[in-house]
Amino acid sequence: MKFTIDHFNINVLDLERSLAFYEQALGLKEERRKTAKDGSYIIVFLDDGTTAGKLELTWLKSQEIPYNLGDEEFHIAFKTQNFDAAYALHKQMDCICYENKKMGIYFINDPDGYWLEVVPVR
């Protein structure tokens, strides 16, 4: 039996702000969305245009305070062919939250505080 990753979900407080961030910072674009008939939620799938895996952003109307992310020991990693240009963009956006120069990686925060790892293609 074989499995592949289809999508990874995170909940967001401000959907439009998150959509703008993910497009600017990582080039992810909206592939499709599902809106509840009663308006209680919106689910948006983001696509990198290359891989099959998706990032699912879920907005819940009832959520009014930021999500508790615990100890932030989880993250999503993104590879890039142009690590230096990505670093410059993220520095300009002021979203770099942690750097490990020895390992050649860094992390950025999205608008909800999720950690996103950026690694060069090796």
Secondary structure, DSSP 8 states (H G I E B T S, - for coil): ------EEEEEES-HHHHHHHHHHHH--EEEEEEE-TTSSEEEEEEE-SSSS-EEEEEEETT--S----TT---EEEEEES-HHHHHHHHHHHT-EEEEETTTTEEEEE-TT--EEEEEE--
